[in-house]
Amino acid sequence: MEINFMHSLILVVMASIVTFITRIIPFALFGGGKGIPKKVEYLGDILPAAIIATLVIYCLRNINFETPVNFVPGIVATASVIIMHFWKRNTLISIFLGTAIYMILLRVF
């Protein structure tokens, strides 16, 4: 299938419109001095931890414990993320460090 200029332009415009709409909805719903509903505040508090837990389970679901080569990089990287997060309380640093350690260990093992 050949993609021409008009097709690409339509895709970019549609993606821009959808992005703009999803960015403006919170301001339309909660702007103008209205308070944020308690349910939305609750979801804002609970969802980040639930999403991270889901991602951890997803990432570690296929670990094979038959040989250390298969599980050491994942376990060490996960432990480093947990330790760094409890120490620095910075999600970006924790994720970056864990990813770097995992990639290095994959190359070493």
C-alpha positions in Angstrom: 0.0 0.0 0.0 1.4 3.3 -1.0 1.0 6.3 1.3 0.9 9.6 -0.4 1.2 13.1 1.0 -2.6 13.7 1.4 -2.9 10.4 3.4 -0.1 11.4 5.6 -1.5 14.9 6.1 -4.9 13.5 7.1 -3.3 11.2 9.6 -1.3 14.0 11.2 -4.3 16.3 11.4 -6.6 13.7 12.9 -3.9 12.7 15.5 -3.5 16.4 16.3 -7.3 16.9 16.8 -7.6 13.8 19.0 -4.6 14.9 21.1 -6.0 18.4 21.5 -9.5 17.1 22.5 -8.0 14.7 25.1 -5.9 17.6 26.5 -8.8 20.0 26.7 -11.4 17.7 28.3 -10.0 18.1 31.9 -10.1 21.8 31.6 -13.7 21.7 30.3 -14.8 19.4 33.1 -12.9 20.8 36.0 -12.0 24.4 35.0 -13.6 27.6 36.1 -13.0 27.2 39.8 -14.9 23.9 40.2 -13.4 21.5 42.6 -12.2 18.1 41.5 -14.6 15.3 42.4 -13.6 13.0 45.3 -13.7 10.0 42.9 -11.3 11.6 40.5 -8.9 12.5 43.4 -9.1 8.9 44.7 -8.3 7.5 41.2 -5.4 10.0 41.0 -4.0 8.6 44.2 -4.5 4.9 43.6 -4.0 4.4 39.9 -0.2 5.1 39.6 0.6 2.4 42.2 -1.8 0.0 40.5 -0.4 0.6 37.1 3.2 0.2 38.3 2.3 -3.1 40.0 0.6 -4.3 36.8 3.7 -3.4 34.8 6.0 -5.2 37.3 3.9 -8.3 37.1 3.9 -8.1 33.3 7.6 -7.7 33.1 8.5 -10.5 35.5 5.9 -13.0 34.4 8.2 -14.9 32.1 11.2 -15.2 34.3 12.8 -18.7 34.0 14.5 -19.9 37.2 16.3 -22.8 35.5 19.7 -21.0 35.1 21.0 -17.8 36.7 21.4 -16.3 33.2 17.7 -16.2 32.8 16.6 -14.6 36.1 19.5 -12.6 37.6 19.2 -9.5 35.3 15.5 -9.2 36.0 15.7 -9.7 39.7 18.7 -7.5 40.2 17.2 -4.7 38.1 13.9 -5.0 39.9 15.6 -4.9 43.3 17.7 -1.8 42.2 14.5 0.0 41.2 12.8 -0.7 44.5 15.9 0.3 46.5 16.5 3.5 44.5 12.8 4.5 44.7 12.7 4.1 48.5 16.0 6.0 48.8 15.5 8.9 46.4 11.7 8.9 45.9 12.2 9.8 42.3 10.4 7.6 39.7 12.4 8.7 36.7 15.7 8.1 38.4 14.5 4.7 39.6 13.3 3.6 36.2 16.3 4.9 34.4 18.7 3.2 36.8 16.8 -0.1 36.6 16.7 0.0 32.8 20.4 0.7 32.6 21.3 -2.0 35.1 19.1 -4.5 33.2 20.6 -3.7 29.9 24.2 -3.9 31.3 23.4 -7.3 32.9 21.9 -8.7 29.7 25.2 -7.9 28.0 27.3 -9.3 30.8 25.4 -12.5 31.2 
